[in-house]
Structures are given as C-alpha cells and as structure tokens.
Amino acid sequence: MSKIVREDIDNLNAVLTVTVDRQSYEPILEEELKKLRSQIQLKGFRKGKTPLSFIKKAHGKAVLADVVQKMLGEQINEYIKEHGDELIGSPLFREDNEPVNFNIRELSDYVFKFDIGLSPQFEVKGMEPETSFEKYVVQVSDEDVDKRLEELLKSQGSPKEVTEGETREEDIAYLTLEEMENGEIKEGGIVSKEVAVPIEDVPSEDIKKMLLSKKAGEQFEVNPFELEDSEPHIIKKYLLNLPEEEQDVEISSTFRATIEKITRMEPAEFNEAFIERFFPEGDVKTPEAFREKIRESLASPYNNGIRFLLSKAIKNHLMEANRDQLPLPDDYLKRWILSNNENLSAEEIERDYDKISDDFRWSAISEKLLKQFDVKVEESEIVDEIRTGIYNRFGQYVQGNTRLLDMLLQRSLEDEKQIREAAENVASRKLFEALEAHFTIVEKPVSLAEIEEVFEKEFPQETPEAAGEEEE
C-alpha cells in the first residue's frame, strides 16, 4: 500500500519519503493500458483488438510513468491538504533521489524523497489589549470648507470681462502677439490673436508683474516662449498657431503683445440651484448640509492611507514581538523560492531575502490570528472584492454598462488566481479590523495641512486617494 513517512531533521526541516507501491498502481496501470488499446489501431489488427503485449511494448513505459507520477502527485497533495498548517512552501524533490527506471516488464515499488520546510511552532506575542496605537483623524476647518466652496463656486461660474480695478493673478489675459524685427513689427511676420494666458501660470515673474500692471488696450514686448512652461514646439503650435510644416521656421524672440481683454471668473451664487447641480437627487438641500458634504469630501481621500498607516504600525509591532521566535528553514526556503520563480536569480533572492523571509513570518502570524479571531471569508465578499477591483481598473468603461461589468466579473470568477487574491485581500482587511478593535486606538486629530505633510513623507509618489490601497 502506498504510504508517506516524514522524518524530521530538526525543528524546521524534514524529509518526506513517498512510496508508490506496485499493489496500488498496477490495477490502474492495467486499466489505462486497456483504455489505450481500445483507442489504437495497428496494421493487421482491428481497432481495439491489438494484443496488450504490443501496447505494453510500444507505450507501456510512458503509461507507467504517467500513472505513478499521478499517484505521487495525489499523495503529495493529500499530505499538504492534511498537514498544510505545519509546512512552509511545498515539497522539493531531493537531489539525491535514485534515478527512476519505469520498466513495464519488471514492475516494482517506487520511492521518492522530498525536502520540506516546517513552520515554527509558536503562540503570538504582543497581543495585550492595552497596547496603544495612534490613528490620524482629519479635522477639516471652516476655513478649509470656505476655500473649497469658493473653488466650486468659481468652477460653476462664468467669465466676466474686467473693465476697471486692478488686474489679479486669477485673471486671464487675451493677447494679440505680433513678431518684431529691429524694434518694428516684422513685415509678413507671425501674428497670433486671442492667445489666452492665465496670469497665475506664467513662469516668468517679470512677465507676470508686467501683466498685473497692465489693462486692456495696453502693449508690451515679450518673449512668447516665456509665457508658459511648455516645450518650444507646444508654444509654436498652440500660442503662435504655426502649422506643422512651419515648425522649423526661425522665429524672433521678441513679440509685441497687445492686451485685447482681461477676464475674471465670476463665481456662481451659492443658492438652491447651485446645490442641485451637485446633488440632483435632492438628498442635500441646505447650505449647511452642502458644507458638511464638502467637509467629508476633503477628509475622505485620506481614509485608505490612514487605515494603512495604522495597519502598518500594528503589523510592525507584532513582527518585532515575534521575530525571535520565528526562525525559518532558510536554505530550503531559498531553494523553494528559486524553483517557483523563473524570473528570480539566486543572487536576487539572497539580496532580498530579509524582506522575503519577513513576508513568510507575517504569513505565519496572520494564519494564527485569523484562527484566533475566527475570521471567515464569504463567497459574496470575494465577489464584491473582485467587482470593486473591476470598477477601480476600468472606471468609466463599466459605469452604467451592466453587460460589460457582468462579463468581466464572470471571467474573473473563473480565474483561480484572482479568486485566491481577492479572498486574501478580504481576509487581510477583516483581520486588521479585528486587530483595531482588539488593541487600544488613540485618535490623533490633524489638520489638512498636517495630514498632507504626513502623506508626502509616507507616500511620496502617490495621490491621497491611491495611498494605502495595497494593504500589507
């Protein structure tokens, strides 16, 4: 009878000896040979009537190898299913195995040996409920709300020509640009009309001051390539309106600019009609309720990042509390990683091994805690996680397109890797929710400016909305 024997070398390494015995595989081998016989027709024999001895001679070795290897795989999988909590990685074929001779004429037992890594046995330390962690709470001030409301009113306003008073940085100057030569307007030179120049975006402080000191109808000389912070070919195409075939024409660096008009955005009125533009369903009606929505919208982009920073602090605490009691079978683990990652070299694994090994340690801690808190992942939660991922990835393409969304969702639900990753994401999120409820969380109020400073340090390459999306 086939069997598996485990021999522990130490607390972290063991050898699995798997025996696929003749008594177990021979009946299956005979069935497979008969099945093959029914499918093959050799010259001189009717289909299905080829002598079994012919089939064995021609195909016996390959069929025997397939049968034995299939039974070997089934036994290994059954062992992993039963003892997976005790293992790290999966069994690795030992290099000192005897060469396998699949001899159809002399059937025998087959013995295979595998190295396995053992998970360290431990109880999670550092779980005292009184252990405290800070959690940022964004306090949006009335001034922040006022500023955002002003921006919204301007965005919904309409441009109005400025005919009196001082010119402001927020204004837009409309210029006619005429190419000059030797202090005069160049005959046949470039003339570009209605060139819109947002004054606050002008990179040259001198030109910006010049514009702020002028009014409609006044003139000044300017280098058009200093009116905005763009590449020369963009300036030529959009400010000077040069066609593609004239992009290489030599252009003077001096133009006469005539201010045709200056416009300023006249803010919309803060009234019921304005509120209805943003909330047509009527769930927000009063100015006070609208301001609260602004307050929420200013704070909410930081929620993912704040949750991530709290999770990171809890994880770091638990890692430090348990690191010393979590040794790993390092040599085995490096071999296992190398055998399962074609794109990684032994040198790269060695270089990054500290981080890789910590990932395995955290996995061991997580497994313990998931059981401790009895975290379960429902099928509906996996579906919701995948659906959310589709929305995040395809955005406007699936908004309102139920057919496309359902098609993408169904395709994802047929992908075992996506299902596994979604389940892991849900489990991780629920675990950190349980840990947050378990420990003492101290709320730390911060202003918008303060949380922005924190995010610039912690997530320098990401927007507030994207920060912390990949939770550890």
N, C-alpha and C positions, 0 to 999 in steps of 0.2 A: 504494500500500500504506500502511496506517495506520502512524503512527510517533510516537515521543515523543523530543523533543530537550530536553536540560537545559542551561540557560545559567546559570552561576554568577555571581552579582552580587558576592559576596565569600565569605569562608570560612564564613559562617553562613547566607547567603540565596541562593536560586536561583529561576529561573522555569522551569516545565515547559511546553513547548508541545506539545500533543497534537493530531495531525491524524487525523481520521476521514475517510478518502478514499472517494470515490464507488465506486471499484473494489471496495473491501472490503465496503461496506454494501449496495450495490444488489442483489446476489443474495439477501441476507437479507430486504431490503425486499420484493422480489417474492414470496418465499415467504410472508411474513406477510400480504401483500395477498390472495394466493390462499387462504390459510387462512381469512381473514376472509370472503372471498367464499363459501366453502363453508358458512359458518355463517349468512349473511344471506339473507333472502328479501324482495325488494321487490315491490310490487304490479305485476302484469303479467309477472313472471318466476318460473320455477320456482326452488326453493331450490337454490343453488349455481350457477345459470345467469345471475346478474346480470352484465352487462358489467363488465369490470375498470375501464373508464373511469368508470363510475358510482361504483364503490367508491373509486377514487382521488379523485374529486371530493368525495365525502362524508366520507371518513375518511383520505385519504392523508396530510394534514399531521400528524395525530395519530400515525399508524403510523410515519411517517418520524421524528418526534421521539423516539418510544419506541425505535426501532431504533438511532438514532445515540447516544442517551443511554445505552442499554445497552452498546453497544460502547465508549463513552467510559469508563463505569464499569469495564468488564472490563480495559481497558488501564491505567487508574489502579491497580486492584487488583493487576494483574500487576507493575507497576512497584514498588509498595510491597512486594510479596512478594519481589522480587529485590533491592531496594535499601533495605529497611526499616531495616537497621542504620545507614544513613547519615542517616536522617531523624529529625526531631523533629516530633511531631504528624502531620498528614496534609495533602495539598494543599488550598489555599484558592483558590476561584475569584477571579481578579483582577477588580477593579472596572473596569479599562479594556478589558475584552473588548468586541468589537463585538457589537451586538445580533444574535441568531441568527434567521435567516429560513428556516424549514423550508418550502421551496417544492417541492411534489411535481412541478411541471411543469418546473422547471429544477434538476435535481439537480447538486450540486457538492460539493467537499471542504468539510469543516467544521473550523475551527481554534479550539482553546480554550487559554487560558493560565491557569496556576495558580502561586501563590506556594508555595514550600516552605521549611521550616526545615531546616538541616543540623546534624547532631550534630558537636560539636567533635572533632577527631582528637587523641587523647592516649593515653598509657600511664599506668596507675595508679601514682601515687607513694605513699610511706609504707608500703610493704609489707615493710619489713625485719623478719625473723622475731624479732630480739632486742627489738623494741618490746614493752613490757610493759603489761599491764592488770590491775587488781585485780578479783578476783571474791570476793564475800562467801561465806563458809562458815559456816552457823549451827551453833554449838556449844550443844547443849541440855544443861544441867547436871543433875546428880542432883536438885537442889532443884526444878528445873522439872518433872522427871518426878514427883517426890513430890507436888507441888502438883496436877498434873493427875490423878494416881492418886486423890488424896483427893477431888477433884471427881467422878470417875467412881464411886467407892465411895458417895458421898453420893447421886448421881443414881440409883443402883440400890438405895438403902437404903429404909427405911420410917420414917414419922413416929412419934415416941415422946413421950408427954406428960411435961413437965418438972415434977417434984413437989418437987425440992429443988435447992439450989445457986443460983447467980446466973443471971439471965436474960442471954442473949447476943444480939448483933446478928443472928446467923444464925437466930434463933428466929422462930416465927410466933405472934403473939398473936391469940386469938379473942375478939372483944368483943361485948357487947350494948350498943347505942347507944340512949339514950333522950333525946328532945328535952326541953329545960328552958325554963322561963319564970319570971323573977323569983326565981331561985335554987331553984326547985322543979321536980319533974317535971311537965311540961305535960300537963294533962288532955286526953286524945284526941290527944296529940301523936304524933310518929313514933317507932316502936320498931323497930329492926333488929337481928336476932340472928345469931350465928355469922358476924360480919364478920371475915374473915381479913386480918390486917395483917402482912406481912413487915417486921420491925422495921428491917432494914438499908435498906429502900426508902423509909422515912418521910422526906420532905424537910425537915421542921422538926427542928432539932437539939434544941430544948427538949422536944418531944414524944417524940423518940427517947430522950432521957435519962430522961424520966418512965417510959416503958415498961420501960427497963432496970432501973429501981429498984423495979419492982412485981412481984408474984407473983399467981398465980391467986387469984381471990376479992376482990382489991383494986379500988378505984374511983378515978376521977379525972375532972375535967372537960376537955373537948376540943372544938375546932372540927373537925367531920368533914371540912371542905374542906382541912384541913392534914394529913390522914392519908396522902394520896398525891398525887403530882404529876400530876393529871389535870384535865380541864376540868370545870366545875361540873355539867354535865348527865350526865357519866360518874359522878361521885360520887353524884348523886341516884339514878341508875338502878341502880348495882351495889353501892354501900355502904349506901345508905339504902333500897334496894328500892322506890323510888317508881315506880308505873306511868306510862306516857307521858302520860295525861290529867292527872296531878298534878305534872308537871314545873315548872309555873309557880307553884305554891303557895309562899307566903313561908315560909322556913324559918329557925329560930333558928340563930345561930352557936355556941350552946353546947349540948353534949350531955353527959350523964353516961355515961362508959364503964366498964363492968364487965368485968374480965378473967375470962372463963369458964374458959379453959385456955391454956396455952402449950405448943407442941410444938416438937420439935427433930428434925431428920432423923438417924436412927441409921444410920451407914454400913453398907453390906454388908460381909461378910467377904471378904478377899482370898484366895480359895481356887479350887480347880479349877472349881467350879460357876459362880463369878463370871466366870472367864476364858472358859468355854464360852458364856456369853451373847453375848460379842462375837465369838467365833471358833467357831461351831458345827461347822465342818468339821474341827476338831481339828488345824489346822496350827500353832496356838500352844497350848502346854500348860503351860509352866512360868512361874512369876512373873518370872524373868529375861527370858524371851522376850517376855512381855507388856510389860514395862517398855521393852524395845527398840522395840516397836511404838509405844508412846507417844512415845518419843524421835523416831522417824521422823515420826509424825503431827504433832508440834509444829513440826518443821522444814520439812516438805514444802509447806505453804501458801505459803511464801516463794520456792519454786523458780522459778516463772514470772517473778516480779518481779526476782529476782537475775539470771536469764538476760537479761531485758530491759535491765537497767542495764548489763550487760557489753556487750550488742549496741549499746546507745546510745553507750557510750564508744568502741567500735571505729568505729562509723559517724561520730561527731563527729571522730575523729582523721583518718579518710580524707577527710572533707569538707574539713577545714582544709588537708590536704596537697595537695588537688587543686583547690580552689576557683579559684585564679588561672588555671589552665589550662583552665577550663571556662566560657568566655563563652557566652552564648546569644543567639539571634536574638530579642531582647526584643519588638520591635514585632510581628513575625509571631506570636510565642507568645501575646501578649495577645489578638490578633485571633482566633487559633485557639481559645483557651480560651473567649472570648466566644461564638463561633459554635457551640460544642459544649456550652454550659451555659446553658440558658434561664433558670435561676433566679439567675444571677450578672449583676450590672451591671458596666459598665466601671469605675465608681468602686470597687466591691468588689474587683475584680481588681487594680486599681492599689494599693489599700490592702494587700492580702495578697500582693503579687507576690514579695516577698523569700522568703517561705515556699514559695510555689508554684514559683518558679524553683529553689530548693534541692531540691524533690522531683524535678524533672527532672534536676538534676545527679546526685542519688543514683541515679536510674534508669540514667543513663549509666554510672556507676561500677559499679553492680550487674551490668549486662549484660556488661561487660568481665570482672568477677570470676567470674561464672557460667561463662563460657567458659574462663577461666584454670584454675578448679578442676574443670572438666568436670562440672558439676552437672547431673544428669538427673532428671526427674520422671516416675515410672512411673504408669501408669493406676491401679494398685492403691493408690498413695499418695494420689491425688486422691480416690478412693472413700472411703478411710479418713478423710481430712480432712473430707469432707462429712458422713460418718457421725458423726464426733466433734462437728461443729457441730450436728447434729440432736439429739444427746444433750444438749449444753450448752443448747440452746434449749428443748427440750420436756421434759427431765428425766424426772420420774416417769411422764409420759404414755406414753413409749415403753419404759420399763423392763419387760422381760418381754413386751412386745407386739410380737412379731416381724412380724406382719402390718402394723401401722401403721408401724413403722420401715422396712420394705421399700417401702411405698407412698411415704413421704416421700422416701426415698433415690432411688427411681426418678424421682420428679417432679423432684428436684434435678438428677439426671444428664441431664435433658432441657433444662436451663436453661444456655445457653452462658455467661452471665454468672457463674453460680455455679461452673461448672467452671473458668473462667478465674481467678476469685478464689481458688479452692482451690489451683489449680496455682501461683499466685503466692505463696500462703502457704507451701506446701511448699518451693518454691524458695528463698524468703527464709530459712526456718528452716535448710535444708541449707547455704545459703551461710554463715550465721553460725556454724554448726557447723564448717565448713571453716576459717573465719577464726579461730575459737577454737583450733583445732588448729594453725594456721599461726603465730600470734603466741605470745609468752611470757605465760602467765597466772599471776599471783601470787595465791595464795589468801590471803584475809584473814579470819581467824577472828573471829566476832562472837557475842555472846550474844543471847538472845531479846529482851532489853530494847533492845540496841543496834540490832538489825535492825528492830525496831518503830519506833524513832526515825528510822531512815533512810527507812522506808516512809511514815511520817507526813509527811516532808518531800517525798519524790518522788511519792507517790501520795496526796495528802491526802483525796481523795473516794472512795477505793476500799478494799475489803477486801483482805487479803493474797492471797486466792485469785484475785481478779479483776485484781490489779495486773499489768501487763505482758502481758495476754492479746493485745492488739493490738500485735504487734511491728512496729517500723519497718523 
